[in-house]
Structure formats: structure tokens, C-alpha cells
């Protein structure tokens, strides 16, 4: 079986490559900058140097592939939602031309709404594009990644967990490693066919006040959850030169979750994964503060 992995140096992809290699699979990694791959992978993976926005390059890099892991990268495009559609069409072309039998797509909780969730709307479009192309597609609808907190290090040093989400809104928080482990099993398992939606929700739902209290304990410093006004954040983003489509894509995510949304896939044995936010914060976040 030939498995191809996109975004192999990211939070999910790097863990996925490790899991597959440790399981005896030699994956083909599609990477823009091979220098970012861990040196320990030499001889354990096949490397295809390609930018995922290069349709011809992606098609060439996926020749002979049986299973494809597709994670849509943030390319910095002015319109992220449209860019998701563009990238998904590139993946679909590769799937169609090479008759790739299995695709695992990283999506998000909220994509099932098919609108009103900002950047996640682009993932919803990607789900539909790939569902039309792939004989078997597993859509991983993931919760809020622990690693998003790494973008808030300065605020956390100042004792703030700032967000546009309502502070009492409980979200599924998940370790990217858990996503990778589910993806690895789906990529190599022969036991599923057709269109499958697999939620990856982490161990528990947490609101931002609960997260702030947890971080206060683990980081051994007070952290207070603070809800930011959407217009305040929008004005700040525009002041950095960010275009309106990108501003709305970012803010639309919290806006979508704030209005009584219930995930299509409920929390269950299938969607609950073990890695805790406390353990991740101790291992990853504490050393960088």
C-alpha cells in the first residue's frame, strides 16, 4: 500500500508520519521544504517536493498512491474560503487521475453547517469536492486544536486568554496527535468504504473560562479569560493590512459557533480521544512561556 501525506511538517502531519513509520508503513511525504523534515526520517519515507497550490506538481507527486491524507494548508491567500475550494479541486484532480481509492481529509466541527462559519465554510466546500471525487472518503471533523494556544503566548505571559468566542461556550478541544492517530488508522484500515464522517473531539468539551483555570494551574500563573469585541479585533486585523475577506474568514468561525450550534457528530466513544489539555500544556506550552 502506498500512502501519501500532505503537510508532513505540521502539527498533525508530523505526528501522522511518525505513527505510520512506527507501524511499518513507508509513506510518501508531499513537502514544500524538505529541510524541515526531521533528519531521523531519512530512509524511512519517500519525499516528493511540491507546493500544494501547484496542480500539475500534486498530480505528479501522487502517481501510484492508494491512500491520500489531505490537509488544506493556510497559504495566506486573500480569500481563504475560496482558496480551500481551489486546493480541494487540486486534490480531487489527483484522486480522479490516479484512481486513489481512499482519502482522509482534515476538516472541522462546524463544516456540517455548510455556511456561516467563516474559514470553516471553505472546509465544508472541500468536503463536498472530495466526496464527489474519492471512492472512499473519511472526513475528520476535528475540534479546536490545543496548538492554537501557541499563537497566544504573549497574551498568556500577560495573564490573558483572549478570544472572540463567548466565554461560556464549551468547545471540543483536541491534541493534533490524536487527530494523527485516527488518520493513521483510517488510512491503513480496509474496514470502511464510501463516505464516512469521523469526529475527533478530544477528551472533553471546555469553555474558555475552564481553559483559563486549567492553564492557571499548569502554568503556575494566573490566567483570565477575556472576550474581545468582534469589531475591536476586526479593526486591529485591518490595521495590519489584512483584507476584508480574510478578516471575515477568521471572525466568522467564532460567530458561527455562538448561535446555538450542535455538532452533527455527537461526543461518543468514536469521537472521544485521550490526550488532555493539561498534559499538553505541561509538555509544550509551559516551556515556551
Secondary structure, 3 states (H helix, E strand, C coil): CCEEEECCCCHHHHHHHHHHHHCCCCCEEEECCHHHCCHHHCCCCEEEECCCCCHHHHHHHCCCCCEEEECCCCCCCCCHHHHHHHHHHHHHHHHHHHCCCEEEEEEECCHHHCCCCCHHHHHHHHHHHHHHHCCEEEEEEECEEHHHHHHHHHHHHCCEEEECCCCCCCEEEECHHHHHHHHHHHHHCCCCCCEEEEEECECCEECHHHHHHHHHHHHCCCCEEEECCHHHHHHHHHHCCCCHHHHHHHHHHHHHHCCCCCCCCCCCCCCECCCCHHHHHHHHHHHHC
